[in-house]
């Protein structure tokens, strides 16, 4: 059994539920998330822990295609609306 692995987690009625796999990477655990609100939890030396900043960025990139780069996005510009042409 590896000393560090990840699992896809979710909560239901106050209980922590997760997949039964021991994923070697954050990305492979993300692929196992089946419901909205799912997350990845790290297990190191048989103790659950939150993702560290590097793992969190990997999670964000795998889930949403963003991460720390999201802050660098430029804001959306307002579209100029024109009067419709009526026939």
trRosetta pair geometry for C-beta under 8 A, 3 or more apart (Angstrom, degrees):
i j d omega theta_ij theta_ji phi_ij phi_ji
1 22 7.1 -116 -150 -139 84 173
2 5 5.2 111 76 -52 116 102
2 22 6.6 158 38 152 104 127
2 24 6.8 92 2 -109 171 82
3 44 6.4 33 149 -157 78 63
3 45 5.6 8 -166 -70 94 62
4 42 6.8 -17 -161 -170 89 102
4 43 7.2 159 -149 85 41 55
4 44 4.9 3 -104 -106 82 82
5 22 4.0 -5 169 -175 164 86
5 23 5.9 135 -176 60 90 45
5 24 6.3 -52 -121 -92 83 38
5 42 7.7 159 89 -155 31 58
5 43 5.4 -13 65 59 76 101
6 22 7.9 113 47 -169 38 47
6 23 4.6 -48 69 73 86 105
6 24 7.7 -13 22 90 92 7
6 25 6.9 -44 24 114 131 18
6 26 5.5 141 -71 -95 173 50
6 28 7.5 132 67 70 116 85
6 29 3.9 -88 117 -42 115 150
6 40 5.2 7 -179 -177 120 109
6 41 6.8 156 -155 78 68 41
6 42 5.5 -38 -99 -101 80 56
6 43 7.1 173 -93 14 27 80
6 55 8.0 179 -92 -161 132 128
7 18 4.4 66 135 166 122 134
7 19 5.4 -160 -166 57 92 82
7 20 8.0 37 -137 -82 127 5
7 21 6.4 157 -118 72 86 67
7 22 7.0 -43 -70 -104 96 41
7 23 6.4 152 -86 13 43 100
7 29 5.9 -162 -132 -134 9 119
7 32 7.6 -67 -162 86 55 146
7 40 7.1 162 80 -150 30 65
7 41 5.8 -19 61 58 80 90
7 43 6.6 32 -1 -15 103 119
8 18 5.9 157 84 -155 50 81
8 19 4.5 49 48 -4 98 116
8 21 7.8 36 12 49 93 106
8 23 7.6 70 -28 -13 80 140
8 29 5.1 174 -56 179 73 79
8 30 7.2 139 -95 -97 104 18
8 32 4.0 -153 -14 95 139 101
8 33 4.6 -161 -150 -73 127 63
8 34 7.4 98 135 -4 147 75
8 38 5.6 -1 -176 -179 99 124
8 39 7.6 146 -159 78 55 32
8 40 6.1 -40 -101 -97 50 69
9 16 6.1 -18 -163 -169 117 93
9 17 6.9 145 -156 82 63 44
9 18 4.2 -33 -98 -90 68 106
9 38 6.8 146 76 -162 40 71
9 39 5.2 -33 68 72 92 82
9 40 6.8 134 16 -119 90 16
9 41 4.6 43 -18 -10 141 114
10 16 8.0 152 82 -154 32 51
10 17 5.4 -24 68 68 79 95
10 18 7.1 153 18 -85 62 55
10 33 7.7 120 -54 -143 107 84
10 35 5.7 36 -102 63 162 117
10 37 6.0 86 -136 104 100 93
10 38 4.9 -52 -72 -104 102 68
10 39 7.0 139 -83 19 52 75
11 14 6.8 3 -179 -118 111 10
11 15 6.5 155 -155 73 69 39
11 16 5.9 -36 -99 -95 78 50
11 17 6.9 145 -111 17 24 83
11 37 7.6 -81 37 141 79 123
12 15 5.7 -27 68 58 70 92
12 17 5.6 6 15 -2 108 132
16 41 8.0 38 -171 -37 127 160
18 41 6.8 -78 -98 31 147 121
19 23 7.9 53 80 -30 130 110
19 29 7.6 -174 41 -145 131 75
19 32 4.6 -43 -34 158 165 135
21 29 7.6 -171 89 -106 114 72
21 32 6.1 -142 38 -102 135 159
22 43 7.6 -81 -132 57 89 131
23 26 7.7 112 117 -92 126 14
23 28 4.2 -177 -158 97 114 105
23 29 4.0 -171 56 -63 158 81
23 32 6.7 -140 -60 -4 136 137
24 28 6.4 43 48 35 68 145
25 28 4.7 94 60 7 88 99
25 29 7.1 -151 96 -3 49 86
25 58 7.9 -109 176 159 91 143
26 29 5.7 -61 -154 39 34 111
26 30 6.3 40 149 -26 68 103
26 40 5.5 105 -149 131 80 164
26 51 7.1 65 -112 -124 129 131
26 55 5.3 163 -70 -159 142 84
26 58 4.5 103 68 111 146 123
26 59 5.3 -97 175 -69 129 74
26 62 6.5 -175 122 1 95 149
27 30 5.5 -48 -148 29 34 115
27 31 6.8 38 152 -22 62 100
27 58 6.6 -90 -50 167 83 106
27 62 4.7 -169 -115 -102 73 141
28 31 5.6 -46 -154 28 37 116
28 32 7.2 36 148 -20 60 104
29 32 5.6 -58 -159 32 40 114
29 33 7.6 57 144 -39 64 87
29 40 4.4 99 113 -126 131 116
30 33 5.8 -32 -163 -1 44 115
30 40 6.1 -52 -67 -54 69 129
30 59 6.4 165 -76 -138 120 66
30 62 4.1 138 40 127 171 133
30 63 5.7 -130 -148 -66 127 77
31 62 7.9 -84 -43 177 70 124
33 38 3.4 157 -150 105 110 151
33 39 7.6 99 -107 -13 128 15
33 40 7.5 -82 -59 -60 115 81
33 63 7.7 10 38 -107 156 102
34 38 6.8 115 38 -64 45 149
35 38 5.5 124 65 -47 66 104
39 59 7.7 25 -159 -168 68 143
40 51 6.5 55 91 -60 96 128
40 55 7.8 -129 101 161 124 108
40 59 5.4 -151 34 -112 125 122
41 48 5.4 -10 165 -155 125 105
41 49 7.6 143 -176 63 80 34
41 50 7.5 -61 -133 -107 72 37
41 51 7.7 -127 -125 -44 30 82
42 48 7.2 130 81 -158 51 53
42 49 5.1 -36 78 69 102 84
42 50 7.2 27 28 119 102 13
42 51 5.7 126 -21 -91 113 59
42 52 7.7 1 -5 -9 160 78
42 55 6.4 1 -59 169 130 170
43 46 6.8 4 175 -124 101 19
43 47 6.9 159 -156 73 63 30
43 48 5.6 -33 -99 -93 75 57
43 49 7.5 146 -101 18 27 75
44 47 6.0 -33 71 62 66 84
44 49 5.8 -22 23 17 108 126
51 55 3.8 -134 -165 101 100 115
51 56 4.5 143 108 -63 120 73
51 59 5.9 -42 -131 -18 178 138
52 55 5.0 86 49 16 69 105
52 56 6.9 -129 97 -10 30 93
53 56 5.5 -53 -141 35 30 115
53 57 6.5 32 159 -20 64 102
54 57 5.9 -52 -152 32 30 110
54 58 6.7 31 148 -17 62 105
55 58 5.4 -53 -151 37 36 115
55 59 6.3 41 148 -23 66 103
56 59 5.4 -49 -149 34 34 115
56 60 6.4 35 152 -19 65 104
56 67 8.0 136 122 -145 70 101
57 60 5.6 -50 -146 36 33 112
57 61 6.3 33 154 -18 64 106
57 67 4.4 73 -155 -168 76 134
57 68 5.8 -21 -120 -16 117 100
58 61 5.8 -55 -146 38 29 110
58 62 6.2 25 156 -16 64 110
58 67 7.9 42 -44 -104 17 144
59 62 5.9 -61 -146 40 27 107
59 63 6.0 15 161 -10 66 114
60 63 6.1 -61 -138 44 25 103
60 64 5.8 -39 -175 40 64 108
60 66 5.8 -68 157 90 103 65
60 67 3.9 130 93 -99 124 75
60 68 7.8 115 77 -23 149 55
60 70 7.9 -94 166 -19 133 124
61 64 7.4 -77 -114 60 13 67
61 65 6.5 33 -160 -128 52 21
61 66 6.9 -145 -97 67 50 18
61 67 4.7 -24 -55 -39 83 125
64 67 7.8 153 69 -53 102 59
66 69 6.0 -132 -156 68 68 90
66 70 4.2 56 176 -66 126 104
67 70 6.6 172 62 -13 20 95
68 71 6.6 -35 180 16 55 109
69 72 5.3 -56 -165 34 58 115
69 73 7.4 78 142 -42 74 83
70 73 5.9 -29 -165 -5 44 115
